Amino acid sequence: MEEASEIALLPLADGVDLSDPKSDGAKILADSLTTISKQKGFRKAYHGTQLEHPDLLVLVVVWKNITSHTDFTNTPQYQPFVKNIEKILRAPAFLHHAHFRVPFEEAAKAPVVEMLTCYFPADINYPDQEEFEKVSDELFEAAKTHSEGYVGFAGGWVAEDLKHESLIEEIGGKGKAYVAAVGWKSVDAHKEFRETDAFKKKIGPMREAAEGMQMYHVSFTPKEKAE
């Protein structure tokens, strides 16, 4: 089974300050990451708050496969782990798994990562998926050529069907999703690329193919596997 990256969005409770390593919130997060890093099948984790919405924590956990994550949820450590991290949340976490075609590290190593999710009808066929991968790759190859602030890219399809407002006509409002993680030297570097002719030419086919898109930026901090 292929490597899977768990992408979790965690709404932080009021007053939680993760920027101060001595704060209760930061200590709870550190303890939670340590627990995850000791699990069988864990490869690496990345965490950071959305730059646009600092009250949303983004956690990406790279597992050997989805089964490795599922196995963790069945261990004696899991319920204490959940109860601990819930102390800093105002609402339940939302999570899904992406199968990135190259290691997530290719994007996550950058100072800033653009996390772009593209939504499609649930019945999108394999040739259309391959075509979208092609136009997506072409956009970020253009970034590599035309932007000094581009660092790297990882893209892949989400294992689960996801809800999005653009999929209101789908059963349950759910459909397929593709996640593009794009590393930049800064948010401004991303914004500058968006003003280029290369971007304007290549983004068109992506927008035409997808039913909807959602994007935010994160500065990730890595967590290695515990020894």
C-alpha positions in Angstrom: 0.0 0.0 0.0 1.2 3.5 -0.8 2.4 6.1 1.7 -0.4 8.2 3.1 -0.4 11.7 4.5 -3.0 12.4 7.1 -4.1 16.1 6.8 -5.9 17.3 10.0 -7.4 20.7 10.5 -7.8 21.5 14.2 -9.9 24.5 15.4 -8.0 26.0 18.4 -9.9 27.1 21.5 -9.8 30.8 22.5 -6.7 31.8 24.2 -4.5 28.9 23.0 -1.1 30.2 22.2 1.2 27.7 20.4 3.9 30.3 19.7 5.0 30.3 23.3 6.7 26.9 23.9 6.1 27.3 27.7 2.4 27.7 27.3 0.0 24.9 28.3 -1.2 24.7 24.7 2.2 24.3 23.2 3.1 21.6 25.8 -0.1 19.6 25.0 0.7 19.8 21.3 4.3 18.7 21.9 3.1 15.7 24.0 0.6 14.8 21.3 3.3 14.9 18.6 5.6 12.7 20.7 2.8 10.1 21.1 2.2 10.1 17.3 5.9 9.9 16.5 6.3 6.7 18.5 3.7 4.8 16.5 4.5 2.0 14.1 4.3 3.2 10.5 5.0 6.9 11.4 7.3 8.6 9.0 7.3 12.3 9.8 4.9 15.0 10.9 4.5 18.7 10.2 2.4 21.3 12.1 1.6 25.0 11.9 -1.3 27.4 12.0 -2.9 28.8 8.9 -1.4 32.2 8.2 -4.8 33.5 7.1 -6.6 32.0 10.2 -4.2 31.5 13.1 -6.9 29.8 15.1 -6.7 26.8 12.8 -3.9 24.3 13.4 -2.8 22.2 10.4 -1.2 18.8 11.2 0.2 16.6 8.4 1.3 13.2 9.5 3.1 11.0 7.0 2.3 7.3 7.5 3.6 4.2 5.8 0.0 3.7 4.7 -3.5 4.4 5.9 -3.5 1.1 7.8 -0.7 2.5 10.0 -2.9 5.4 11.0 -5.9 3.1 11.6 -3.8 0.8 13.7 -2.9 3.8 15.9 -6.5 4.5 16.5 -6.9 1.0 17.9 -4.0 1.2 20.4 -4.4 1.8 24.2 -2.6 5.1 23.7 -5.2 6.6 21.3 -8.0 7.6 23.6 -5.7 9.4 26.1 -4.1 11.1 23.1 -7.5 12.3 21.9 -8.6 13.5 25.3 -5.3 15.4 25.7 -5.4 17.2 22.4 -9.1 18.0 22.8 -8.0 20.3 25.7 -6.8 22.9 23.2 -9.6 22.5 20.6 -13.0 24.3 20.3 -14.4 21.8 17.9 -13.6 18.3 16.5 -10.8 17.9 14.1 -11.5 17.4 10.4 -9.1 15.0 8.7 -8.5 13.1 5.5 -5.6 11.3 3.8 -3.8 12.3 0.6 -1.5 10.0 -1.5 1.1 12.5 -2.7 2.9 11.5 -5.8 6.2 12.7 -4.5 7.2 13.1 -0.8 5.3 15.9 1.0 8.8 17.1 2.2 9.3 18.5 -1.3 6.9 21.3 -0.4 7.0 21.2 3.4 10.7 22.1 3.5 9.9 25.6 2.3 9.4 28.6 4.7 5.7 28.9 3.5 3.5 26.2 2.0 0.4 26.9 -0.1 -2.1 24.2 0.6 -4.5 24.1 -2.4 -7.5 21.6 -2.5 -9.4 21.1 -5.7 -12.8 19.5 -5.7 -14.4 17.3 -8.4 -17.6 15.2 -8.9 -17.5 11.9 -7.2 -17.7 10.0 -10.5 -14.7 11.7 -12.1 -13.0 9.1 -14.3 -9.3 8.0 -14.3 -8.4 9.7 -17.6 -9.8 13.0 -16.3 -7.8 12.6 -13.1 -4.7 12.0 -15.1 -5.4 15.0 -17.2 -5.8 17.2 -14.1 -2.5 15.9 -12.8 -0.9 17.0 -16.1 -2.3 20.5 -16.0 -1.4 20.9 -12.3 2.1 19.7 -13.0 2.4 22.2 -15.8 1.4 25.1 -13.6 4.0 24.4 -11.0 6.7 23.7 -13.6 5.9 27.2 -14.8 6.4 28.4 -11.2 9.8 26.7 -11.1 10.8 28.6 -14.3 9.2 31.9 -13.7 9.5 32.4 -9.9 12.6 32.8 -7.9 10.5 32.2 -4.8 9.3 28.8 -5.8 10.7 25.9 -3.7 8.9 22.6 -4.5 5.6 20.9 -5.1 3.8 17.7 -4.1 0.3 16.8 -5.3 -2.0 13.8 -4.9 -5.6 12.6 -4.7 -7.4 12.3 -1.4 -8.5 8.8 -0.4 -11.9 9.9 1.1 -14.7 11.8 -0.6 -14.9 15.4 0.8 -17.6 17.9 1.3 -17.4 21.3 -0.4 -20.0 24.0 -1.3 -19.1 23.5 -5.0 -20.4 19.9 -4.8 -23.9 20.7 -3.6 -25.4 18.7 -6.5 -23.4 15.6 -5.5 -24.9 13.0 -3.2 -24.2 14.2 0.3 -22.4 17.2 -1.1 -19.3 15.1 -1.4 -16.8 14.4 -4.2 -13.2 13.7 -5.1 -10.4 16.0 -4.1 -6.8 16.7 -5.1 -4.4 18.4 -2.8 -1.5 20.5 -4.2 1.1 21.5 -1.6 3.4 24.2 -3.0 6.5 25.5 -1.2 7.4 29.2 -1.5 10.1 31.3 0.1 7.4 33.7 1.3 3.7 34.5 0.8 4.7 37.5 -1.2 6.6 35.2 -3.6 3.4 33.3 -4.2 1.5 36.5 -4.7 4.1 37.8 -7.2 3.9 34.6 -9.2 0.1 34.9 -9.4 0.6 38.2 -11.3 2.8 36.7 -14.0 1.5 35.8 -17.5 2.8 32.2 -16.9 0.4 31.8 -14.0 -2.5 33.4 -15.7 -2.0 31.1 -18.7 -1.6 27.8 -16.8 -4.2 28.3 -14.0 -7.1 28.4 -16.6 -7.2 24.7 -17.3 -7.1 23.9 -13.6 -10.0 26.2 -12.8 -12.0 24.9 -15.7 -11.5 21.2 -14.6 -12.3 21.7 -10.9 -15.7 22.3 -9.5 -14.2 24.4 -6.7 -10.9 25.3 -5.0 -9.8 26.2 -1.5 -6.4 27.6 -0.5 -4.4 28.7 2.6 -0.8 29.1 3.7 1.1 27.4 6.5 4.7 27.7 7.9 5.3 24.1 8.9 7.5 22.9 11.8 8.7 19.2 11.3 8.5 16.4 13.9 10.9 13.5 13.3 10.2 9.9 14.4 11.0 9.3 18.1 14.0 7.1 18.8 
